[in-house]
Amino acid sequence: MNIILIGYRCSGKTSVGVRLARERGRQFVDTDDKLVEKTGRSVSKIVEDDGWKAFRRLEREVVKEVCAQDNTVIATGGGVVLDPTNIAAMQKSGRVVWLKVLPQTVKQRMTQDENTDDQRPSLTSKGLYDEIVDVLTERTPLYEKAMDVAIDTDQKTIDEIVDEIVKGFKVSRGQGFKRDRN
């Protein structure tokens, strides 16, 4: 059983995923990193050269591949929920955790992250904050549909988020995990 982290850009999926995998004795895979590794191009370059439709097709292939693994913590791209095929694969593969984040936090994290240009191409022609608000509004119902549990990440440390995931599910070291029914 896998743990799949979904959420908007800069919600902490990779940082939380790395820590959770290490603490629980699991593998970690970031779907965007896997896609870059397979194509030899950054996310921005793929989108620039081939467009969003081609990127989403490649993303779907990577999601299918990583969801076939077991006992893995998977960090996904922010738009993974735009494709119902991805949602089905993630839900079949494990438990899906939505890392929620407020627009102002996203903007702050994006402007502080030196990888933003390569990993986070613009999704609209709007200004950064307006784009974040609009895209979050559009995707929120999709995140809600895909998730098993949601965790607010604003004002929380990585350790606090990992603790919430572990408490929300019984997560054993190197084992599958089940909902904590107590």
N, C-alpha and C positions, 0 to 999 in steps of 0.2 A: 504494500500500500504506500503510495506516494503522498507527499504534502506539497500542494501546488499553491503558490502565492500569486494572487492577482491584485491589480490596482493600477491607479493612474501613475504616470511618470513621477519619479522621485517620491514614491510612497514608502520606500525602504525595502522593496522586495529582495534586491540582491544582498544588501547588508544584513538583513534579518535572515535570509536564506542561508548565507554562509555560516552565520553563527549557529542557527538552528541545526544545520547539518553536522557541524563540528561537535556540538554538544550532545547530539543524539546518535552519533556514529553512523551517519548516512552520507551518501554521495550528494554533491550539489551540482546542479546544472542551471545555467541562465540561458533561456531560449534565444535571446538577442546575441549573446556571445557565441552560442553554437551556430547560429545563422551566419554571423560574421566569419567564423572559422571555416564553415563549409563553402562560402562564396569568395572569401578573400577580399571582401569589400565591407566598408562600414555601412551601418543602416542608412545614413544620410546619402551615401554614394549609390546604394541600391535604389533608393527612392528617386534620387536625381536622374540616374541613368534609365531606370525601368518603370518608375511610377509606383504608387501605393498598391495597385492591384497585384503587381508582380511580387512586391514585398510580402503582401498578405498570403499569396500562394506559397512562397518559400517558408513563411512562418508556420503555415498549416502543416507542411511536411515535417518541420522540426518538432512541432508540438506532438504530432503523431509518433515520431521516433522516440522522444524523451518520455512520453507517457507510457510507452511499452516497457520501460524500465520498472524496477521495483525498489522500495526502500530508498527513494531519492527525494530530496527537497528540490523543487523546481520553481525558479523565478521566471515569470513570463513577461512579455512586453505588455505595455499598457493597453494596447488595442486588441489583445488576443481574444477578448470577449465579443468582438465584432463578427466573428465567424461561429455559427452554431456548431459546426463540426469540431472546432476546438473545445467548446464548452462540453460537448458530449464526451470527447476523449478525456478531458481533465476529470470530469465527474466519475467516469468509469475507472480511472486510474488511481484515484485516491480522494483525499479530502481537500477541498478548495477553501483557502483562507483569503478573504478580501482585506487588504491593508488600506483602510480609508485615510484620506488626507484632505485638508482644507485647501482651497485655491491659493490663499496667501502663503501657506507653507510650501506648496509646490513651486510657486514663483521664487521664493527665497532660496530653496534648495537648488533649483535650476540655475539661478544666476551665480551660485557659489560653486557649481560643479564644472570642472574644466572639460569633462567629456560631453557636455550638453550638445555642442555643435555636431559631433560625429554620431551620437547616439539618439538625439532627439530633434529630428527635422521638424520644421513648422507643419502643423496640421491644417491650418487655415491661413488666410491672409490678414487676420486681425492682429492686434497688439497682443503681447504675451499674456497679460492677465485676462483679457477678454476671451482669448482662445482657451485658456485653462478653464474658466467658468463655463463656457459653452460646451466644451468637450466633456467635462465632468458631468454636466447636466444630461448630456446625451447618453453617456455610458453608465451612469449610476444604475438604471434599471437592469442593464445587462450584467453588471457586477453582482447585483442583488440576486438575479436569476441563477447565476453560476455558483455562488458561494454556499459553503456549509456554515461558515462563521465569519463575522466581520469584526475587525479590531481597529479602533481609532488610533492612529499613530502620532497625531499631533501632540507635542509636549511630552513624548515618551522616549525613553532610551531604547536602544536595540535590545538590551537585556530584558527590559520590562515587556516589550512586545513578544519576545521569545517565550518568556514566562507565561504570558496570556495564551499563547498558542498551545503550549504544553498543558496548561490547566484546562483549556477548552476541550482538549482531547487527551486521552491517556496515550502518551507517546513514549514508547520504550526505546531504549538504545538498540539500534539496528533491527528493530522489529516494526511490524505494522502498527497502526494505531486505531483506536476506537473512541467513539464519543464517550465522554465521562457522564454517566447517567446519574451520578450521586448528587 
